[in-house]
Amino acid sequence: MGFKVFDKYSRSELGSLELLSDSEVEKLLSKAHKSFSNLKLTSSGERANLLKNLSRLLETHSERFAGLIAAEAGKPLSYARAEVERSVMTLNFAVHECLSFSGEVVPVDFGAGAGREAYTQRFSTGVVLGISPFNFPLNLILHKLAPAFAVGAPLIIKPSFFTPLTALALEELCTEAGFPEGSFQVALCDNDQCEKMLKDERVTYFSFTGSPKVGWELKAKVPKKKVTLELGGNAAVIVDQTADLEKASDLIAKGAFLYAGQICISTQRIYVQDEIYNRFINMLVEKTEALKIGDPHDENVLVGPIIDDHHYSRVEAWVEEARNSKAQILCGGEAFDEEHNLYRPTLISNASKDLKVVCDEVFGPIAIIEKFSHFSHAVEEVNASVYGLQAGVFTNRLDHMKKAFSDLEVGAVMINNIPGFRVDSMPYGGVKESGFGREGIKYAMQDLTESKLLVY
């Protein structure tokens, strides 16, 4: 059985691929299992050198990868280039952590342990199965591959069917970099085959990035396996009366609508203090309407196509639901170019809390904006969600920063920045429905290993 990959703007065919057979999936598992036996015998220095090789090769081929991401993911070219740059940095972080990752000395020289010494060392748990989404088809795979390889764990990755070509290109680059056979393999397989791999005893760790519904369902199928889930959200930002409104409006416009909002930490909910609400709306609408929409291969475009017809129709339907409920459309709310799945960046106010654009993850160019009177009320609004990935707070008040950090139910709080801020070394993940565990190279390496104690 085969499937085709298309340019998400022009809809021209980029490639035709075949799904793996059951025997080929078994071959992948066998090679990964064998690779683990070999990888765990390598030194951290050897693994670091191979990661360094991959980093150099990716930097050399950066423009080719950026063009591929722009085509199959529909990502604006400038943003695709930024993803490749981040991917190189992700690998460089892994090189550093690979060489410095260690256990600890455990004090036991007293009582029954007198005269003895003890220390811990962390060991890889084994083969990792990863599932990655379309929106960061390179860097999100590397957030699984880089820490896994750094600790000596092979990775099998199932990429999105929207963006498999980037994963296959990375697999070729790993071979060129000298990665051992079976240490990184791309599995183009159906869901049933993937579930069989997940349940296979040779797979000891599962790393998933995608929708909450699928992620939690898969975790439930393997209750005894170690799992990391990086899921979605409806990220919120608070703007109080002390904020730099020019900076806040500029960052929020881009944070809400860059890449047509197809980022799990896109700004979806905006809460603005009532004293500055009207002024801020005018600024935000102006900056939103100035964003260039169109062909992602155009270097000036920031808002490209929605990934496919189904999700385009869903975004349209959610906006119509809001419109029919008497919510106010401040800008957008209509197609820009339906033939190319381009939808105008849309700001909505006076939206009831039960609307999908408020309580669900839009994953499209839609954001809601509402006013608040007291900062504590804004915190309550942000927390009134089943999600909790990251949040942004624009303020120049120390007490507001402290309250946000202590009370917001999220994995990270960004002060005077949008929820979409991420440096690839930092711990990244959510609470509630937004995830389980943390990414970020060092933190992922800890999750991918078990501590073993030696006493002598």
N, C-alpha and C positions, 0 to 999 in steps of 0.2 A: 504494500500500500504506500502511495506517495502523496506528497503535498507540495504546494508551490509557495514561494516567498515573493512578496510584491513590495515595490517602492510605495510607501504609504501616502505619497502625494500624487505622483504621476500614475500610479497603479500599474506601472510596467513590471513585467516579471523579472525578478532578480535571480531566481534559481529554482530548480526542482529537486526535491530530496526524497529519499525513501525511508520509511520507518524501519526500525530494526525488527528482525524476526525473534522468536523466543530463543532460538539457539544462539543468536548473536548477543542477546541480553545476557544469557548465561556465560558467554565468552567474556563479556565485559566484567562480570562479577568475579570470574575466575582469575582474570588478569589483574584486577584490583587487589584481590586477596593475596596473590603471589607477590605483587608489588609491595604490599605492606611488609611482607617477610624480609624483603630486600631493603626497603627504605629505613626500617628501624635499626639497621646495621650501619647506616651512613652517619657521618658526623654532622654537627650543626654547621660547621664550616663548609662542608660540601654542599649542603642544602642552601646555605646562604649564597654561595657562589652561583648556583643554578638560578636562584631567584634574581640575582644581580644580572645574569645573562639575559633573563626574560625581560627585565626592566629596560635594559639597553636596547634590545630588539624592538620592544614596543615603542620606545621613544623614536627609534629609527623609522618605524612604519606608522607613526602617529597619524599622518594625514590620510593614509589608506584606511585606517580603522575609523577615523572621524567621518570620512565619506560613507563608509559602510553603515555606521550607526545612523547617520542622517537619513540614509535611504531606507533601511529596513525598519527603523524605529520611528521614523518621521520626526526626529529630533532636530531642532534648529542647529545649523552647522557650528555656530559659535559655541553652543552648549555641548555639542558632541565633542568638539575639540577640548573643552574643559573636562569632559568625562575622561578622555584619554589621558590628559595631564594628571588628573586625580588618580587614575589607574596606575600610572608610573609611580606616583607618590605612595600609593598603597603597597606596591611591591617593595619600594625602598624602606618603608616602615617595617615590612616583614623581614627584610634583610637584617635590620638593626635588632629586632626582637628575637630573631632566630639565634643571634650570637649572644644575647644577654638573658634569654629565658632561663630561669633556674628555680630551684626549690629553696629551702631554708634550713639553717641549723636549728635543731630542736634541743633546748637545754634539758638534760636528764642526769647531770652529774651531782645527784643528791639522793639520799635515801637508798632504795633498792637499786637505783641507777648509778650509784657512786662509782667513779672511775670509767664510766662509759661515755661514748659520744653518739650522737644521732643526727641524721639529716634526711631531708626529703628530696626526691627527684620526681619530676612529672614525666609520665610516659603516655604516648599516644594510645587512644582506645581502639584504633583500627580504621577500617574503610568508612569513608564519609559519602553519603548520598545527599546531593544538593538539588534544589529546585529553584530556578531564578526567573524573574519576570521580564517583560519586554522593555521597561522604561530605562533601565541602566544595564544594557546587555553585556557590557564589558566589566565595569567596576563592581557590580554586585556579584558577578561570578568570581572576580578576584578577591572579594571579601570572604569567599569560601575557600578558594584555592590557596591563596597566599598563607593564611594561618595554618591550614591543613598541611601543606607541604613543609612549612617551617617546623612542624612538630613530627614530621615523618608519617603523615597519613595520606593515603591516596584518595582522590576525589572523583566520583562519577557525578556529572552534572546533567540535569534535564533542563534545557533552556526553553523559553517560550517559543511556540511555533510561529509567533510573529517575527522573532529575531534570532533564528538559529545560526545564521551565517557568521555573525560576530563570534559566537562560541566556537564554531568550527575553525575559524581563522586563528583564534587563540590557541586551540589545540595544536594546530600546525606550528605555531610560534613556539609552543612549549617543546615540541619535538626538536625544532631547530636549536633551542636553548640547551638541549641535552638532558631534558627531564627523562628519568627512567621509564621504560615501557610500563604502561598500566597505571602510572601515577596521576594522570589526568585524562579522563575520557568523557566524551560528549555522548549522551544517550538520547537519540531521537526515537522516542518510544511512546506508546499510548499510555493512558492512565492506568489501565489494568496491569501492564508490564511494570510500570513504575511502582505500583503498590506491591507487586511481588518482590521487587528489589528491596523495597523498604522493609518488608517483613523477613527477608532473607537473613539468616544468622550471621552471614559474613559481613553484613552492614551493621556497624556498631553505633553510628552517629548520623543524625538527620538534621540538615540545615535547610530551612524553607523561608523564602521571601515571596510574599504574594498576598492573596485575600485572606481575611480572618476566617471566613467560613471553611475554606479548603484547608488552611493551616491547622486549625483546631481539630477538624475531622481526622486528618492524617495523624496528628499527635495521639489521638485516642486509639488508633489502631496499633500503636507500638508503645504501650505504657511503660515498658521496662527499658526502653532505649533513651539515650541522652538526645535531647532535641533543642534546637534553637529556632524560634519563630520570629521573623521580622514581618509584621503585618501592617495593616493600613491605619488610617485615622482621618479625622476631620479637624486638622490642626487649627488652633486659635491663636489670635494675637490681641493683646490689650494695649490701648493707647491712652495714657492719661494726660491731664492738662499741662503737665510740665515737659512733655515730650517735644523733641525737635520734629515738628510736623512735616517739614520739607523732606527730611531724611526718611521719616516713617512712611510717608505716602509713596515716595519713590521705591523704597524697598518692598513695601506691601503690594504695590501694583505688580512688580516683577515676581514677587514671591507667590502671588495668587495665580498668575496667568502664564508665566514662563512654561514653555513646552505644553501649552494648553492645559495646564494644571494637572498633568499626568505624573505627579510625584507624590509619594505617600506623605510627605511633610509639606505639601503645598499649603499656603494660607487659605483656609476655607471659611473660617469664622472670625470676624473682626468686631471688637468691642471698643467703643470710643467714648470717653467721658463727655457728658452732655454739654458742658460749657464750650467745648471745641468741636462738637459733632458736625454742625452745619459747615463750618469752615473746612474741616477735614474732608468731608464728603466731596466738596467742590474740588479740592486738590486731588483727591484720589480718582475721581471720575476723569479729570483732565489728563492725569498721567496714564490711566487705563486706556483711554481712547487714543492716546499717542503711541501705544505699543503697535509695532508693525506685525501684521498677520500675513501669512502666505506660504510660499514654497520654502521648506526648511533648508534647501540648498543655497538660498539667498543669505548671505552673511549678516544682513541687517534684520532679518526676521527673528522674532522672539516667540511668536505664537504660531505653531504649525498645526498639522492635522490631528484630529482625534484618531486613535489607532485603527478603528474599523467602523463599518456601518452600524453594527449593533450598538456599540458604545456611543456613537454619534446620536442615534435615535433615542437612547436612554437619556442622554444629557438634555436633548430637546424636550422629552417627556417630563423630566423633573422640573425644568424651567416653566413649562406650561402648567404643571401642578401648582407651582408657587404663584403664577399669574392668576390662575383661577381661584386661588384662596385669598385673593386681594392683597397679596404682597406687592410691594412697589419695585418695579424694574428701573433702576437708576441709570443703567447704560447696558448696551448689548441686548440680550434676550432674543436674538434671532441669528439665522445663518449668515455667514459672511460669503461662503462659497461651498454650497452643499456637495457639488461634484467632487471636491477635494477634501471633504469632511472638515472644513474650516468653520468654526463657530465663534461668533464675536465674544470677547471677554465680557462677562456679565456680572454686574453688582446688583444685589437684591437687598432691600430693607423691609422692615415690618413683616418679617416671615415668622409664622407660628412655629413653635419648637418641634412640632411633630412632622414638619415637612421633610422630605428626603434631603433637600439641599442643606438642611440644618443638622439632622441627626445621623445621616448616613455619610459614607465617603463618596463624594461626587466623582473624583478622578477625572475632572474636566474643567473647562475655564469658567467656573462659577464660584462666587464668594458671596457671603451674606454679611451685612454690616448693621450693627445695632448700637444704641447708646446705653450708658450706665451712669448712675449718679455717684455711688460710692465704690471705691476700689474693691472692697470685699464682695460687692454684688457681681463685679466682673469676674472675680475668681470663681464664684459660684456658677456663673454661666459657663465658664470654660470647663469646669468639672462636671457639668450636667451632660455628660456624654459617656457612652460605653467605651470610648477610645481614650488613649492617653500616651501619645507618642512624644511629641515635642510641642512647646508653646513659646511664643515670643511676647516680650513685655517692653514697651517703649515708655520709659520713665526716667526722671532725674531725681527721684525721691528714694533715699536709702531704705526707708521703712516699707515702701511698696516693693522694692526688690526683695527684701527679706521675706515679706509675706508671700510673694509669688513663689519664691524658692521653697518655703516651708509648706505651703498649702496647695499649690497646683498639683493635681494628680496626673503627672506626666513623667516620662523618663528623663527629660532634660528641659531646662528653662534658658532661653536666650534673652539677655538683657540688651535693649536697644538694637534688636535684630529680629529677623523673621524666624518662624519655626523651621524653615528649610535650611538653616545654616548647619553645615557638617564638615568637620575635618576628619579625615579617614583614620586617624589614630585614636580618636576619642571613643569612649564607650557609647554605643548607639543601640537604642532599643526602647520599647514601651512597656506600659503597664495596662491593666485591664484587658480589653479585647485587642490591644495593639501589639501584643507580643509576649515572648517568653525567652529570657536570656539576653545576652548582649553581643553585638558585633564590635568592630574595632580590633585591630590585629592582636594586641596583647591579651585583650579580654576574651576574644574568640579562642586563642591558644590555650588559655586556662580551661575553657569549657571543653576543648577537644582532647584534653589530657586528664589522667587520674594521678593523684599524688601517691607515691609509695615511700614508705619509711624504712630506713636502714639504721639499725642499732648495733654497735660493736664495742 
